[in-house]
Every structure is written in C-alpha cells, then in structure tokens.
C-alpha cells in the first residue's frame, strides 16, 4: 500500500477530474510512470500558464484521450519534476500532503512541501 509524505496511507487526490498515472484518483506510481506523477497539487492559473509555456498544456481539453482540460482549483497528480521546476521559477502550486506519494521526498524535502500545503 502506498504511503504519503507524512507516513500515512496515501489518500485519493481527485476523481473529478480523474487523475493519477493509472487514472485511479491517486498519485500512485510504478515502473511505467516515467514522469513520476507523485505530487497532488491544487492548480492555479499562474501554474497552468507556466506549464503551457513549458510545452505541457494542461488546460486544453482533449476528448480523444478522455482529458477534460484542467482549471484553477482542480486537484491533479503532477509530475514531480514539473513541480520542482515550477518551484524554482516561483510558480509552484499548492500541495495536498495527504495525497502526495512519499517517493516525492526524493526530490523535495518535507519542510519545503509543508510551505506549499493546502
């Protein structure tokens, strides 16, 4: 059973929109997850613009992939590297610690994540 960054069982991030690498609502990961979708975030307009400028447009719907497009306030299992990149650029979205996979601690320390806790 996956654990969160607080050491407790991982709780779901979002079922609407349905998130996670495995589209199970949780920030679970496995060998297939090359992007490491570990961190449960609450999206902001600033972050969505930042991500789009970096080549990952999360706000445009793609019905052919059952992707509704994301908006500010949505929760989403974000790639850990993208969160670190956004953090370094000053655009990091808030984090739901209870829904963030403990493996995220390999890329960011808990005290930093707590600063962004929502």
Chimera marker file (.cmm) of the C-alpha trace (Angstrom):
<marker_set name="trace">
<marker id="1" x="0.000" y="0.000" z="0.000" r="1" g="1" b="0" radius="0.5"/>
<marker id="2" x="1.401" y="3.400" z="-0.989" r="1" g="1" b="0" radius="0.5"/>
<marker id="3" x="2.128" y="5.950" z="1.718" r="1" g="1" b="0" radius="0.5"/>
<marker id="4" x="2.054" y="9.740" z="1.660" r="1" g="1" b="0" radius="0.5"/>
<marker id="5" x="4.818" y="12.189" z="2.582" r="1" g="1" b="0" radius="0.5"/>
<marker id="6" x="3.514" y="12.254" z="6.171" r="1" g="1" b="0" radius="0.5"/>
<marker id="7" x="3.989" y="8.489" z="6.503" r="1" g="1" b="0" radius="0.5"/>
<marker id="8" x="0.287" y="7.666" z="6.453" r="1" g="1" b="0" radius="0.5"/>
<marker id="9" x="-1.683" y="5.692" z="3.829" r="1" g="1" b="0" radius="0.5"/>
<marker id="10" x="-1.979" y="7.625" z="0.566" r="1" g="1" b="0" radius="0.5"/>
<marker id="11" x="-5.428" y="9.163" z="0.127" r="1" g="1" b="0" radius="0.5"/>
<marker id="12" x="-7.049" y="9.981" z="-3.243" r="1" g="1" b="0" radius="0.5"/>
<marker id="13" x="-6.093" y="13.221" z="-4.959" r="1" g="1" b="0" radius="0.5"/>
<marker id="14" x="-9.071" y="13.611" z="-7.315" r="1" g="1" b="0" radius="0.5"/>
<marker id="15" x="-11.792" y="11.613" z="-9.011" r="1" g="1" b="0" radius="0.5"/>
<marker id="16" x="-13.246" y="14.672" z="-10.795" r="1" g="1" b="0" radius="0.5"/>
<marker id="17" x="-11.196" y="15.223" z="-12.833" r="1" g="1" b="0" radius="0.5"/>
<marker id="18" x="-9.883" y="11.693" z="-12.646" r="1" g="1" b="0" radius="0.5"/>
<marker id="19" x="-6.148" y="11.885" z="-12.037" r="1" g="1" b="0" radius="0.5"/>
<marker id="20" x="-3.104" y="9.736" z="-11.434" r="1" g="1" b="0" radius="0.5"/>
<marker id="21" x="-0.813" y="7.949" z="-13.830" r="1" g="1" b="0" radius="0.5"/>
<marker id="22" x="-3.109" y="4.934" z="-13.569" r="1" g="1" b="0" radius="0.5"/>
<marker id="23" x="-6.249" y="7.135" z="-13.598" r="1" g="1" b="0" radius="0.5"/>
<marker id="24" x="-7.250" y="5.691" z="-10.242" r="1" g="1" b="0" radius="0.5"/>
<marker id="25" x="-7.611" y="9.047" z="-8.480" r="1" g="1" b="0" radius="0.5"/>
<marker id="26" x="-4.366" y="8.573" z="-6.537" r="1" g="1" b="0" radius="0.5"/>
<marker id="27" x="-0.766" y="9.627" z="-7.061" r="1" g="1" b="0" radius="0.5"/>
<marker id="28" x="0.367" y="6.017" z="-7.369" r="1" g="1" b="0" radius="0.5"/>
<marker id="29" x="3.425" y="5.192" z="-9.444" r="1" g="1" b="0" radius="0.5"/>
<marker id="30" x="5.205" y="2.253" z="-10.995" r="1" g="1" b="0" radius="0.5"/>
<marker id="31" x="7.933" y="1.393" z="-13.489" r="1" g="1" b="0" radius="0.5"/>
<marker id="32" x="5.758" y="2.586" z="-16.379" r="1" g="1" b="0" radius="0.5"/>
<marker id="33" x="5.373" y="6.061" z="-14.859" r="1" g="1" b="0" radius="0.5"/>
<marker id="34" x="8.399" y="7.755" z="-16.377" r="1" g="1" b="0" radius="0.5"/>
<marker id="35" x="7.028" y="11.191" z="-15.460" r="1" g="1" b="0" radius="0.5"/>
<marker id="36" x="6.654" y="10.294" z="-11.770" r="1" g="1" b="0" radius="0.5"/>
<marker id="37" x="3.141" y="11.627" z="-11.138" r="1" g="1" b="0" radius="0.5"/>
<marker id="38" x="3.731" y="11.819" z="-7.379" r="1" g="1" b="0" radius="0.5"/>
<marker id="39" x="2.583" y="15.192" z="-6.124" r="1" g="1" b="0" radius="0.5"/>
<marker id="40" x="-1.082" y="16.064" z="-5.615" r="1" g="1" b="0" radius="0.5"/>
<marker id="41" x="-1.479" y="19.754" z="-6.365" r="1" g="1" b="0" radius="0.5"/>
<marker id="42" x="-4.260" y="22.311" z="-6.420" r="1" g="1" b="0" radius="0.5"/>
<marker id="43" x="-3.848" y="24.028" z="-9.767" r="1" g="1" b="0" radius="0.5"/>
<marker id="44" x="-3.585" y="27.793" z="-10.162" r="1" g="1" b="0" radius="0.5"/>
<marker id="45" x="-3.934" y="29.973" z="-13.245" r="1" g="1" b="0" radius="0.5"/>
<marker id="46" x="-0.284" y="31.005" z="-12.857" r="1" g="1" b="0" radius="0.5"/>
<marker id="47" x="0.922" y="27.423" z="-12.780" r="1" g="1" b="0" radius="0.5"/>
<marker id="48" x="-1.237" y="26.397" z="-15.746" r="1" g="1" b="0" radius="0.5"/>
<marker id="49" x="0.218" y="29.280" z="-17.775" r="1" g="1" b="0" radius="0.5"/>
<marker id="50" x="3.747" y="28.317" z="-16.662" r="1" g="1" b="0" radius="0.5"/>
<marker id="51" x="3.216" y="24.679" z="-17.643" r="1" g="1" b="0" radius="0.5"/>
<marker id="52" x="1.763" y="25.651" z="-21.022" r="1" g="1" b="0" radius="0.5"/>
<marker id="53" x="4.767" y="27.898" z="-21.688" r="1" g="1" b="0" radius="0.5"/>
<marker id="54" x="6.998" y="24.893" z="-20.914" r="1" g="1" b="0" radius="0.5"/>
<marker id="55" x="5.198" y="22.783" z="-23.521" r="1" g="1" b="0" radius="0.5"/>
<marker id="56" x="2.700" y="20.929" z="-21.316" r="1" g="1" b="0" radius="0.5"/>
<marker id="57" x="-0.737" y="22.457" z="-21.907" r="1" g="1" b="0" radius="0.5"/>
<marker id="58" x="-2.936" y="21.055" z="-19.166" r="1" g="1" b="0" radius="0.5"/>
<marker id="59" x="-5.864" y="23.411" z="-19.704" r="1" g="1" b="0" radius="0.5"/>
<marker id="60" x="-6.912" y="22.486" z="-23.241" r="1" g="1" b="0" radius="0.5"/>
<marker id="61" x="-9.432" y="19.596" z="-23.398" r="1" g="1" b="0" radius="0.5"/>
<marker id="62" x="-8.508" y="16.543" z="-25.463" r="1" g="1" b="0" radius="0.5"/>
<marker id="63" x="-11.669" y="14.431" z="-25.652" r="1" g="1" b="0" radius="0.5"/>
<marker id="64" x="-9.898" y="11.888" z="-27.858" r="1" g="1" b="0" radius="0.5"/>
<marker id="65" x="-7.834" y="10.995" z="-24.758" r="1" g="1" b="0" radius="0.5"/>
<marker id="66" x="-10.720" y="11.463" z="-22.285" r="1" g="1" b="0" radius="0.5"/>
<marker id="67" x="-8.898" y="14.529" z="-20.955" r="1" g="1" b="0" radius="0.5"/>
<marker id="68" x="-11.285" y="17.319" z="-19.910" r="1" g="1" b="0" radius="0.5"/>
<marker id="69" x="-8.696" y="20.070" z="-19.593" r="1" g="1" b="0" radius="0.5"/>
<marker id="70" x="-7.846" y="21.450" z="-16.182" r="1" g="1" b="0" radius="0.5"/>
<marker id="71" x="-8.742" y="24.724" z="-14.489" r="1" g="1" b="0" radius="0.5"/>
<marker id="72" x="-7.642" y="26.600" z="-11.381" r="1" g="1" b="0" radius="0.5"/>
<marker id="73" x="-8.822" y="24.820" z="-8.252" r="1" g="1" b="0" radius="0.5"/>
<marker id="74" x="-8.658" y="21.326" z="-9.786" r="1" g="1" b="0" radius="0.5"/>
<marker id="75" x="-6.562" y="18.735" z="-7.969" r="1" g="1" b="0" radius="0.5"/>
<marker id="76" x="-4.100" y="16.828" z="-10.142" r="1" g="1" b="0" radius="0.5"/>
<marker id="77" x="-1.268" y="14.308" z="-9.736" r="1" g="1" b="0" radius="0.5"/>
<marker id="78" x="1.564" y="16.326" z="-11.184" r="1" g="1" b="0" radius="0.5"/>
<marker id="79" x="4.937" y="15.086" z="-12.360" r="1" g="1" b="0" radius="0.5"/>
<marker id="80" x="7.429" y="15.693" z="-9.593" r="1" g="1" b="0" radius="0.5"/>
<marker id="81" x="9.999" y="17.218" z="-11.928" r="1" g="1" b="0" radius="0.5"/>
<marker id="82" x="7.438" y="19.773" z="-13.168" r="1" g="1" b="0" radius="0.5"/>
<marker id="83" x="6.604" y="20.774" z="-9.582" r="1" g="1" b="0" radius="0.5"/>
<marker id="84" x="10.306" y="21.245" z="-8.775" r="1" g="1" b="0" radius="0.5"/>
<marker id="85" x="10.763" y="23.273" z="-11.969" r="1" g="1" b="0" radius="0.5"/>
<marker id="86" x="7.746" y="25.443" z="-11.083" r="1" g="1" b="0" radius="0.5"/>
<marker id="87" x="9.007" y="25.837" z="-7.514" r="1" g="1" b="0" radius="0.5"/>
<marker id="88" x="12.391" y="27.048" z="-8.748" r="1" g="1" b="0" radius="0.5"/>
<marker id="89" x="10.664" y="29.521" z="-11.098" r="1" g="1" b="0" radius="0.5"/>
<marker id="90" x="8.253" y="30.809" z="-8.427" r="1" g="1" b="0" radius="0.5"/>
<marker id="91" x="5.070" y="29.219" z="-9.850" r="1" g="1" b="0" radius="0.5"/>
<marker id="92" x="4.639" y="26.095" z="-7.714" r="1" g="1" b="0" radius="0.5"/>
<marker id="93" x="1.022" y="25.183" z="-6.986" r="1" g="1" b="0" radius="0.5"/>
<marker id="94" x="-0.143" y="24.172" z="-3.527" r="1" g="1" b="0" radius="0.5"/>
<marker id="95" x="0.291" y="20.578" z="-2.394" r="1" g="1" b="0" radius="0.5"/>
<marker id="96" x="-2.169" y="18.204" z="-0.747" r="1" g="1" b="0" radius="0.5"/>
<marker id="97" x="0.288" y="16.401" z="1.538" r="1" g="1" b="0" radius="0.5"/>
<marker id="98" x="-2.057" y="13.534" z="2.450" r="1" g="1" b="0" radius="0.5"/>
<marker id="99" x="-2.420" y="12.686" z="-1.258" r="1" g="1" b="0" radius="0.5"/>
<marker id="100" x="1.240" y="13.167" z="-2.255" r="1" g="1" b="0" radius="0.5"/>
<marker id="101" x="3.234" y="9.963" z="-2.665" r="1" g="1" b="0" radius="0.5"/>
<marker id="102" x="6.119" y="9.508" z="-0.192" r="1" g="1" b="0" radius="0.5"/>
<marker id="103" x="8.506" y="8.985" z="-3.131" r="1" g="1" b="0" radius="0.5"/>
<marker id="104" x="8.243" y="12.742" z="-3.722" r="1" g="1" b="0" radius="0.5"/>
<marker id="105" x="10.604" y="13.137" z="-0.772" r="1" g="1" b="0" radius="0.5"/>
<marker id="106" x="13.429" y="12.036" z="-3.073" r="1" g="1" b="0" radius="0.5"/>
<marker id="107" x="13.075" y="15.347" z="-4.961" r="1" g="1" b="0" radius="0.5"/>
<marker id="108" x="11.821" y="17.837" z="-2.366" r="1" g="1" b="0" radius="0.5"/>
<marker id="109" x="12.123" y="17.927" z="1.397" r="1" g="1" b="0" radius="0.5"/>
<marker id="110" x="9.086" y="17.785" z="3.615" r="1" g="1" b="0" radius="0.5"/>
<marker id="111" x="9.661" y="21.254" z="5.083" r="1" g="1" b="0" radius="0.5"/>
<marker id="112" x="9.502" y="22.778" z="1.575" r="1" g="1" b="0" radius="0.5"/>
<marker id="113" x="6.366" y="20.817" z="0.746" r="1" g="1" b="0" radius="0.5"/>
<marker id="114" x="4.771" y="21.923" z="4.016" r="1" g="1" b="0" radius="0.5"/>
<marker id="115" x="5.286" y="25.563" z="2.960" r="1" g="1" b="0" radius="0.5"/>
<marker id="116" x="3.005" y="24.822" z="-0.011" r="1" g="1" b="0" radius="0.5"/>
<marker id="117" x="0.495" y="22.668" z="1.874" r="1" g="1" b="0" radius="0.5"/>
<marker id="118" x="-3.184" y="23.404" z="1.260" r="1" g="1" b="0" radius="0.5"/>
<link id1="1" id2="2" r="1" g="1" b="0" radius="0.2"/>
<link id1="2" id2="3" r="1" g="1" b="0" radius="0.2"/>
<link id1="3" id2="4" r="1" g="1" b="0" radius="0.2"/>
<link id1="4" id2="5" r="1" g="1" b="0" radius="0.2"/>
<link id1="5" id2="6" r="1" g="1" b="0" radius="0.2"/>
<link id1="6" id2="7" r="1" g="1" b="0" radius="0.2"/>
<link id1="7" id2="8" r="1" g="1" b="0" radius="0.2"/>
<link id1="8" id2="9" r="1" g="1" b="0" radius="0.2"/>
<link id1="9" id2="10" r="1" g="1" b="0" radius="0.2"/>
<link id1="10" id2="11" r="1" g="1" b="0" radius="0.2"/>
<link id1="11" id2="12" r="1" g="1" b="0" radius="0.2"/>
<link id1="12" id2="13" r="1" g="1" b="0" radius="0.2"/>
<link id1="13" id2="14" r="1" g="1" b="0" radius="0.2"/>
<link id1="14" id2="15" r="1" g="1" b="0" radius="0.2"/>
<link id1="15" id2="16" r="1" g="1" b="0" radius="0.2"/>
<link id1="16" id2="17" r="1" g="1" b="0" radius="0.2"/>
<link id1="17" id2="18" r="1" g="1" b="0" radius="0.2"/>
<link id1="18" id2="19" r="1" g="1" b="0" radius="0.2"/>
<link id1="19" id2="20" r="1" g="1" b="0" radius="0.2"/>
<link id1="20" id2="21" r="1" g="1" b="0" radius="0.2"/>
<link id1="21" id2="22" r="1" g="1" b="0" radius="0.2"/>
<link id1="22" id2="23" r="1" g="1" b="0" radius="0.2"/>
<link id1="23" id2="24" r="1" g="1" b="0" radius="0.2"/>
<link id1="24" id2="25" r="1" g="1" b="0" radius="0.2"/>
<link id1="25" id2="26" r="1" g="1" b="0" radius="0.2"/>
<link id1="26" id2="27" r="1" g="1" b="0" radius="0.2"/>
<link id1="27" id2="28" r="1" g="1" b="0" radius="0.2"/>
<link id1="28" id2="29" r="1" g="1" b="0" radius="0.2"/>
<link id1="29" id2="30" r="1" g="1" b="0" radius="0.2"/>
<link id1="30" id2="31" r="1" g="1" b="0" radius="0.2"/>
<link id1="31" id2="32" r="1" g="1" b="0" radius="0.2"/>
<link id1="32" id2="33" r="1" g="1" b="0" radius="0.2"/>
<link id1="33" id2="34" r="1" g="1" b="0" radius="0.2"/>
<link id1="34" id2="35" r="1" g="1" b="0" radius="0.2"/>
<link id1="35" id2="36" r="1" g="1" b="0" radius="0.2"/>
<link id1="36" id2="37" r="1" g="1" b="0" radius="0.2"/>
<link id1="37" id2="38" r="1" g="1" b="0" radius="0.2"/>
<link id1="38" id2="39" r="1" g="1" b="0" radius="0.2"/>
<link id1="39" id2="40" r="1" g="1" b="0" radius="0.2"/>
<link id1="40" id2="41" r="1" g="1" b="0" radius="0.2"/>
<link id1="41" id2="42" r="1" g="1" b="0" radius="0.2"/>
<link id1="42" id2="43" r="1" g="1" b="0" radius="0.2"/>
<link id1="43" id2="44" r="1" g="1" b="0" radius="0.2"/>
<link id1="44" id2="45" r="1" g="1" b="0" radius="0.2"/>
<link id1="45" id2="46" r="1" g="1" b="0" radius="0.2"/>
<link id1="46" id2="47" r="1" g="1" b="0" radius="0.2"/>
<link id1="47" id2="48" r="1" g="1" b="0" radius="0.2"/>
<link id1="48" id2="49" r="1" g="1" b="0" radius="0.2"/>
<link id1="49" id2="50" r="1" g="1" b="0" radius="0.2"/>
<link id1="50" id2="51" r="1" g="1" b="0" radius="0.2"/>
<link id1="51" id2="52" r="1" g="1" b="0" radius="0.2"/>
<link id1="52" id2="53" r="1" g="1" b="0" radius="0.2"/>
<link id1="53" id2="54" r="1" g="1" b="0" radius="0.2"/>
<link id1="54" id2="55" r="1" g="1" b="0" radius="0.2"/>
<link id1="55" id2="56" r="1" g="1" b="0" radius="0.2"/>
<link id1="56" id2="57" r="1" g="1" b="0" radius="0.2"/>
<link id1="57" id2="58" r="1" g="1" b="0" radius="0.2"/>
<link id1="58" id2="59" r="1" g="1" b="0" radius="0.2"/>
<link id1="59" id2="60" r="1" g="1" b="0" radius="0.2"/>
<link id1="60" id2="61" r="1" g="1" b="0" radius="0.2"/>
<link id1="61" id2="62" r="1" g="1" b="0" radius="0.2"/>
<link id1="62" id2="63" r="1" g="1" b="0" radius="0.2"/>
<link id1="63" id2="64" r="1" g="1" b="0" radius="0.2"/>
<link id1="64" id2="65" r="1" g="1" b="0" radius="0.2"/>
<link id1="65" id2="66" r="1" g="1" b="0" radius="0.2"/>
<link id1="66" id2="67" r="1" g="1" b="0" radius="0.2"/>
<link id1="67" id2="68" r="1" g="1" b="0" radius="0.2"/>
<link id1="68" id2="69" r="1" g="1" b="0" radius="0.2"/>
<link id1="69" id2="70" r="1" g="1" b="0" radius="0.2"/>
<link id1="70" id2="71" r="1" g="1" b="0" radius="0.2"/>
<link id1="71" id2="72" r="1" g="1" b="0" radius="0.2"/>
<link id1="72" id2="73" r="1" g="1" b="0" radius="0.2"/>
<link id1="73" id2="74" r="1" g="1" b="0" radius="0.2"/>
<link id1="74" id2="75" r="1" g="1" b="0" radius="0.2"/>
<link id1="75" id2="76" r="1" g="1" b="0" radius="0.2"/>
<link id1="76" id2="77" r="1" g="1" b="0" radius="0.2"/>
<link id1="77" id2="78" r="1" g="1" b="0" radius="0.2"/>
<link id1="78" id2="79" r="1" g="1" b="0" radius="0.2"/>
<link id1="79" id2="80" r="1" g="1" b="0" radius="0.2"/>
<link id1="80" id2="81" r="1" g="1" b="0" radius="0.2"/>
<link id1="81" id2="82" r="1" g="1" b="0" radius="0.2"/>
<link id1="82" id2="83" r="1" g="1" b="0" radius="0.2"/>
<link id1="83" id2="84" r="1" g="1" b="0" radius="0.2"/>
<link id1="84" id2="85" r="1" g="1" b="0" radius="0.2"/>
<link id1="85" id2="86" r="1" g="1" b="0" radius="0.2"/>
<link id1="86" id2="87" r="1" g="1" b="0" radius="0.2"/>
<link id1="87" id2="88" r="1" g="1" b="0" radius="0.2"/>
<link id1="88" id2="89" r="1" g="1" b="0" radius="0.2"/>
<link id1="89" id2="90" r="1" g="1" b="0" radius="0.2"/>
<link id1="90" id2="91" r="1" g="1" b="0" radius="0.2"/>
<link id1="91" id2="92" r="1" g="1" b="0" radius="0.2"/>
<link id1="92" id2="93" r="1" g="1" b="0" radius="0.2"/>
<link id1="93" id2="94" r="1" g="1" b="0" radius="0.2"/>
<link id1="94" id2="95" r="1" g="1" b="0" radius="0.2"/>
<link id1="95" id2="96" r="1" g="1" b="0" radius="0.2"/>
<link id1="96" id2="97" r="1" g="1" b="0" radius="0.2"/>
<link id1="97" id2="98" r="1" g="1" b="0" radius="0.2"/>
<link id1="98" id2="99" r="1" g="1" b="0" radius="0.2"/>
<link id1="99" id2="100" r="1" g="1" b="0" radius="0.2"/>
<link id1="100" id2="101" r="1" g="1" b="0" radius="0.2"/>
<link id1="101" id2="102" r="1" g="1" b="0" radius="0.2"/>
<link id1="102" id2="103" r="1" g="1" b="0" radius="0.2"/>
<link id1="103" id2="104" r="1" g="1" b="0" radius="0.2"/>
<link id1="104" id2="105" r="1" g="1" b="0" radius="0.2"/>
<link id1="105" id2="106" r="1" g="1" b="0" radius="0.2"/>
<link id1="106" id2="107" r="1" g="1" b="0" radius="0.2"/>
<link id1="107" id2="108" r="1" g="1" b="0" radius="0.2"/>
<link id1="108" id2="109" r="1" g="1" b="0" radius="0.2"/>
<link id1="109" id2="110" r="1" g="1" b="0" radius="0.2"/>
<link id1="110" id2="111" r="1" g="1" b="0" radius="0.2"/>
<link id1="111" id2="112" r="1" g="1" b="0" radius="0.2"/>
<link id1="112" id2="113" r="1" g="1" b="0" radius="0.2"/>
<link id1="113" id2="114" r="1" g="1" b="0" radius="0.2"/>
<link id1="114" id2="115" r="1" g="1" b="0" radius="0.2"/>
<link id1="115" id2="116" r="1" g="1" b="0" radius="0.2"/>
<link id1="116" id2="117" r="1" g="1" b="0" radius="0.2"/>
<link id1="117" id2="118" r="1" g="1" b="0" radius="0.2"/>
</marker_set>
